[in-house]
């Protein structure tokens, strides 16, 4: 069985990523891209679906030992795991060097004391665990081939094959280092170059050190902010600038349930808010790359804006189920692709235009087509903002008049008016000012419940929605407006878990609720950070700080967050690590630092 979600560490090369468990097992790796088929899919099944374990040797009738300690080397994505055994202490260093050639996963075993018997168990299964490759020797190397893919395994240790698995049994003494690596290559091409593990390690450490030095945040939450920024960088597909929501698929929002989705794509919403965090912390190169990705993805067809694209801008993301995988802790179905790509989510227009606006305000070099795109998006909204949609949470039930969607439509128009007033674009200013006023009036009339003094999830509903917490953050109403304060307090009453974290919206257990799905889910971490932001904005800064620091305590030992927190099981759930959790962590840290609302 795979480990708990929080037991995993992330390593990656900004084109794909691997998850490494506490026992030294790589249970998830897609090659050569985030959205490629997995060669290790044990995370969503069993060991029969592919894994690579490297750690101290253990008895066949015992579970593999877990590391006594693990950490990232400084501010990097280089993982160090250490085991204390009766025979001595050993460290395994795992990393994926940033690449311009074949993708590599490198693992270096280092003896720290004594003499430790070690074992490498490598079971490659292509196509998400479905295909057993042809594994054979090629000179001194081992290669696994199936269809268009080949994976090359290199080590100086002696290896042997047994039960369709490649093993290496060896002993490492204090001061000794033994390297292992796998490299992907299209199967019709010649062998990739032999890896140089020690040189690659030095280059990877230097890359991350240089990148982190660009960060402009030096406040009291720097450790948490830096780790979140590194995670966001790791989720960026370097060749195009696209940003995946998470490197995994089908990690459940409800253990044993059906709320399992593929997040290995670029949501405009997630990418736009990621861009805003990067800009606020000094990372303009990433912001420029994302803007260029956006312009390419949308080019020529802004009227048919999708809410998500492939990492290179692909539009076809058809959803399918992998019925041979039993799912993480029997959470089925396992899905690849994402049918929500075809949904109408009007809030996306606001998030994209807000990101472009922030880039403009922070001095990102002007791009004329970005302004043209912004005007085209507003012309679309002008005709369609009153339509029902699937909303920010991508409901699989009927479309509704979601209040958050209308608020973000207002944001899109408001920021475009500001662009025109700055002289950097031309448009029907007075007409769009009237449009902005119309949207605001309708939302306040139809999306507000005066009896309870709160905005509601959609027009005429009684349900609440945590996305309403963004109303003051987007400037739709000032923080001291009684309707804003009433909404914050209502969400605290009705959508708060017993430990103070925030649910997205009510769910109905076995019955399909507003989202059209059975089952429940955990507290959505982004919403909990939004609550901390709002509390700070309305002057309840001590309460905001306490909530924020409780959220920091939910991170795993390496500073990583999944999408949600299950208050019943007291564990992380959902795809991991999740950009939509790490971005608001950064934003809340910046807000609390600016307000002086921090402990110590």
ZADREN-942236 format. One record per residue (C-alpha): residue in three letters; y, z, x. Coordinates in steps of 0.02 Angstrom, whole numbers, plus 50000, padded with zeros to 5 digits. Layout:
# residues N
ALAYZX/...
END
This chain:
# residues 600
UNK500005000050000/UNK501764996250059/UNK502925010550103/UNK504305017549994/UNK505795006049991/UNK506845018250092/UNK505475018850226/UNK505985001550285/UNK507184996050421/UNK508084979350424/UNK508094967850574/UNK508744950050570/UNK509574935450658/UNK510834930150524/UNK509664916650462/UNK508224927250401/UNK507684945450406/UNK506154956550423/UNK505764973750352/UNK504894986150468/UNK504065001750398/UNK504005018950479/UNK502225015850538/UNK502745000450637/UNK502184987750507/UNK503204972150471/UNK502814969650287/UNK504094956250246/UNK504694940850340/UNK505184923650277/UNK505314909450403/UNK506374900450450/UNK507674905550318/UNK507994920050200/UNK507354909550055/UNK505844901950142/UNK504064906550100/UNK503524923350172/UNK502244923950314/UNK502134942950291/UNK502104947250105/UNK501194963950113/UNK502754971850037/UNK502314963549871/UNK500434964849885/UNK499164971450007/UNK498744968950189/UNK497804953350135/UNK499484945250103/UNK500104946750281/UNK500784960150398/UNK501064964450581/UNK500744982350634/UNK501164988350810/UNK500985006650855/UNK499815019850925/UNK497955016550899/UNK497155026150756/UNK495445029250681/UNK494805016850553/UNK494645030250419/UNK496425036850446/UNK498115029850396/UNK499205022950535/UNK500345036350608/UNK502185035850564/UNK503555036550694/UNK504245053850732/UNK505975046550760/UNK506845030150733/UNK508625023750749/UNK509645008350781/UNK510185006550961/UNK512035010650950/UNK512994999450831/UNK511714985550826/UNK510244978750726/UNK509004983450864/UNK507734995750794/UNK506945009150904/UNK505445018950838/UNK504605032950937/UNK502895041050915/UNK502335057550990/UNK500445057551016/UNK499225069551101/UNK499165057251246/UNK501045054551266/UNK502595046951188/UNK502925028551158/UNK504375018251092/UNK504345001351004/UNK505944991251003/UNK506054978050866/UNK507394964650850/UNK507744946550807/UNK508934938150930/UNK510374927850855/UNK509784910150876/UNK510214892150898/UNK508394887050915/UNK506724893650853/UNK506784909950754/UNK505974924250848/UNK505404941850808/UNK505204951750970/UNK504344968650989/UNK504374978151155/UNK503214992951184/UNK503865005551311/UNK502905020551377/UNK504005036051384/UNK502725048951441/UNK500855050251470/UNK499655036051431/UNK499605030451250/UNK498245019051176/UNK499095005751070/UNK498574992350947/UNK499394976550880/UNK498674969650717/UNK499384952850667/UNK498834944850503/UNK499854929450461/UNK499724922550285/UNK500844908050238/UNK501574903750067/UNK501824922050013/UNK500074927350063/UNK499154912949980/UNK498704902050130/UNK497634907250279/UNK498274897050428/UNK497224888950563/UNK497404900750712/UNK496924894350883/UNK497344895251068/UNK498554883051148/UNK498504885951336/UNK498964904351353/UNK499764905251181/UNK499104908351006/UNK499714897050866/UNK499474898150677/UNK499684881750581/UNK499704877750396/UNK500534862450321/UNK502324860550384/UNK502384877550472/UNK501794884350638/UNK502024901850708/UNK501774904850894/UNK501194921950955/UNK501544926851136/UNK501074942251236/UNK500394946951407/UNK499164958851324/UNK497384952951298/UNK497064947451118/UNK495534943951012/UNK495184938250836/UNK494214947650703/UNK494194946450512/UNK495534933050513/UNK496694944850609/UNK497334944150788/UNK497174960550882/UNK497774967551048/UNK497134984351110/UNK497994991151266/UNK498655006951346/UNK500445009451398/UNK500945021951532/UNK502635030151563/UNK503845016951626/UNK502785002151572/UNK503424988851451/UNK502344976451354/UNK503174962951248/UNK502554953751094/UNK503414939751000/UNK503184927050863/UNK504194910850850/UNK504254898650705/UNK504264879750730/UNK503944864850615/UNK502114860750642/UNK502424842550689/UNK503514847550836/UNK502994852751010/UNK502824871151054/UNK504434881251056/UNK505014888151225/UNK504184904051284/UNK505254918951232/UNK506094929351366/UNK506064946451282/UNK507084956651405/UNK508454943651419/UNK508464941551230/UNK508634960451208/UNK510154961151321/UNK510964946351233/UNK510634953751061/UNK511384970551109/UNK512914961851181/UNK513134951251024/UNK513184966350910/UNK514294976451027/UNK515574962451033/UNK515514959850845/UNK515744978250801/UNK517244979550917/UNK518214968450796/UNK518174981850660/UNK519894988550617/UNK519285003950523/UNK519305020050625/UNK519265033150487/UNK518135048150457/UNK516755037650376/UNK516645025350520/UNK514775027450549/UNK514365023150368/UNK515625008950363/UNK515005001150526/UNK513185001850471/UNK513654993750305/UNK514654980150394/UNK513194976450511/UNK512064975150359/UNK513264962950274/UNK513354952650433/UNK511454952350439/UNK511424945550260/UNK512574931050308/UNK511714914350340/UNK512604909450500/UNK512414890350490/UNK513374889150326/UNK514274905750295/UNK513314908950134/UNK512914927350100/UNK511274932650017/UNK511304947049894/UNK509764954449980/UNK508384947850094/UNK506984952049971/UNK506274946749804/UNK505484956749664/UNK505724974349728/UNK505774982749557/UNK507254990949471/UNK505955000449369/UNK504345004849464/UNK502894996549373/UNK504064986549260/UNK504634968549241/UNK506414969949307/UNK505994960849468/UNK507144947049530/UNK507374935749681/UNK508994940249771/UNK508854928449920/UNK510284917549860/UNK512174917549864/UNK512964924849709/UNK514784920049702/UNK515184937449638/UNK514264946849775/UNK514884935149911/UNK516684936349850/UNK516694955349854/UNK515824954950023/UNK517214943650084/UNK518524956050025/UNK517714970350123/UNK517584959750279/UNK519414954750266/UNK519954972750244/UNK519034977850402/UNK519624963750515/UNK518284950450501/UNK519224934350469/UNK517954922450546/UNK516674927350415/UNK517984925650278/UNK518434908050335/UNK516594903250345/UNK516274909450168/UNK517784900150100/UNK517164884150180/UNK515434887250107/UNK516214889649935/UNK517204873649945/UNK515664863749996/UNK514554871549863/UNK515784868449721/UNK516484852149788/UNK516704838449659/UNK516064848549512/UNK517084864449484/UNK516934862449295/UNK515064866049313/UNK515264881149426/UNK513614890249450/UNK513574908949469/UNK512414907249619/UNK511864894149743/UNK510624892449884/UNK511214898150055/UNK511664880450102/UNK512444876849932/UNK510874870949841/UNK511024870449652/UNK509204869849597/UNK508484887549601/UNK507104885949473/UNK506204902349434/UNK504314903949454/UNK503034918049457/UNK501784920949599/UNK500284926949500/UNK499184930049654/UNK500324944249711/UNK500054961149625/UNK501864966249654/UNK502674981049738/UNK501754996449671/UNK501044985049534/UNK502754979449473/UNK502464962149401/UNK502874948149390/UNK503344943349568/UNK504704930249549/UNK505424917149665/UNK506944907049618/UNK508164913649490/UNK508444906749316/UNK510104915949301/UNK510854901849405/UNK511074892349242/UNK511974906349150/UNK513794906849097/UNK514634921849177/UNK516494920649153/UNK516884935449267/UNK516364924949418/UNK517964914749403/UNK518964930649424/UNK517964936749574/UNK518094920149665/UNK519954918349633/UNK520254936649681/UNK519374933149847/UNK520404917549879/UNK521964927449833/UNK521534941349956/UNK521244928550093/UNK522954921150057/UNK523784938350057/UNK522974943450223/UNK523544927850313/UNK521964917450312/UNK522474899950364/UNK522954889450213/UNK521694877250145/UNK522444864850023/UNK520804861349935/UNK520564879949903/UNK522184879649803/UNK521624863849711/UNK519964872149669/UNK520854887649605/UNK521934877249487/UNK520414867749423/UNK519494883949387/UNK520974890549286/UNK521044874549184/UNK519214877249142/UNK519524895449094/UNK521004890348987/UNK519794881248872/UNK518284892848885/UNK518834910948911/UNK518554915248728/UNK516714910248732/UNK515304923148738/UNK514334923948901/UNK512914932848990/UNK514114943849087/UNK514084952549255/UNK512344959749229/UNK511534942849188/UNK510754948449024/UNK509244938948964/UNK509714942748784/UNK511014934148674/UNK512734929848743/UNK514104941948693/UNK515984944248711/UNK515844955648861/UNK517454965048897/UNK517244964549085/UNK517104945549080/UNK518754944348987/UNK519604956449107/UNK519064945749254/UNK519694930149165/UNK521364939049157/UNK521234942749344/UNK520924924249380/UNK522474918949284/UNK523534933049355/UNK523124928949537/UNK523424910549508/UNK525144914449435/UNK525504924149595/UNK524954909249699/UNK526144897749605/UNK527574910449617/UNK527314911249806/UNK527664892649816/UNK525934888149884/UNK525364879049726/UNK526084870449575/UNK525554872749396/UNK526154876049217/UNK526824893349257/UNK527524898049087/UNK525984891848995/UNK524834902049105/UNK525924917449088/UNK525674915748901/UNK523804913848930/UNK523794929549036/UNK524694939148899/UNK523514932348765/UNK521954937748860/UNK522684955048889/UNK523154957348707/UNK521464951648639/UNK520494962848758/UNK521534978048712/UNK521324974248526/UNK519484969448518/UNK518734978048669/UNK519464995348643/UNK518845009148528/UNK520375019648479/UNK519325033148396/UNK518395037148557/UNK519825031748672/UNK518745020248775/UNK518465001948810/UNK516724996048758/UNK515394984548828/UNK515814969948714/UNK516934966648564/UNK516474977948419/UNK515114987648509/UNK514925006348529/UNK514005005048694/UNK514865007848860/UNK514694998049022/UNK515065004049199/UNK515924987449240/UNK517384994149136/UNK517755005349287/UNK518504989849370/UNK519934988949243/UNK521154999449348/UNK520494992749514/UNK520894974949459/UNK522634979849397/UNK522264975649216/UNK522984992749167/UNK523745006249277/UNK522645021149323/UNK523715033349225/UNK523525023749061/UNK522685035048934/UNK521455021348890/UNK520895020249072/UNK520675039049088/UNK519755039448921/UNK518565025748979/UNK518195034649144/UNK517825050949054/UNK516745042348922/UNK515695033849056/UNK515485050549143/UNK514855058048980/UNK513735043948919/UNK513145034349073/UNK512965048249201/UNK511255054149261/UNK510835072549284/UNK511345071449467/UNK513015063249429/UNK512645044949469/UNK513105030749351/UNK511995019149249/UNK512575001349216/UNK512345002449027/UNK511125010248904/UNK509325003948905/UNK508055006348767/UNK506425010048855/UNK505004999848782/UNK506174990548664/UNK507254976348725/UNK509064981948734/UNK510674972448759/UNK509954964348916/UNK508454957448822/UNK507194966648933/UNK506014981248903/UNK506004996349016/UNK507345006949097/UNK508145006949267/UNK508945018649393/UNK510755022749427/UNK511645007249491/UNK512395012249658/UNK513885000449651/UNK514405008149485/UNK514315025449560/UNK515475020149701/UNK516645012549571/UNK516695029349484/UNK517205037749647/UNK518595024749666/UNK519235027749491/UNK519205046649509/UNK520265044949666/UNK521465033049576/UNK521775045449434/UNK522095059849553/UNK520395068549548/UNK520175065849736/UNK519075080849774/UNK517855075449639/UNK517915057649708/UNK517525063549884/UNK516075074449828/UNK515305059949730/UNK515545048149877/UNK514715059949999/UNK513265062749878/UNK513045043849876/UNK513055043450066/UNK511635056050062/UNK510575043549964/UNK510545031550112/UNK508935031250210/UNK508865038250386/UNK509555021750452/UNK511035020950333/UNK510315007850214/UNK510415006850025/UNK509424997349894/UNK510174991949729/UNK509815007749628/UNK509295025949635/UNK507925032049519/UNK508425049849468/UNK506695053549397/UNK505715048449552/UNK507115053249673/UNK506945036949770/UNK507805020349800/UNK507315005549691/UNK507774987249681/UNK507994974049815/UNK508384980649989/UNK509554981750075/UNK510794976749942/UNK512504969249983/UNK513144974749812/UNK512854992949865/UNK513564991950041/UNK515164982949992/UNK515824996449873/UNK515315009650001/UNK516545001650121/UNK517894999749989/UNK517745017849932/UNK517795024150112/UNK519405014250140/UNK520185021149980/UNK519725039150016/UNK520325037750195/UNK521995030750137/UNK522185045250015/UNK521685058450142/UNK520275063850025/UNK518905067850148/UNK518085083250213/UNK518145090350388/
END
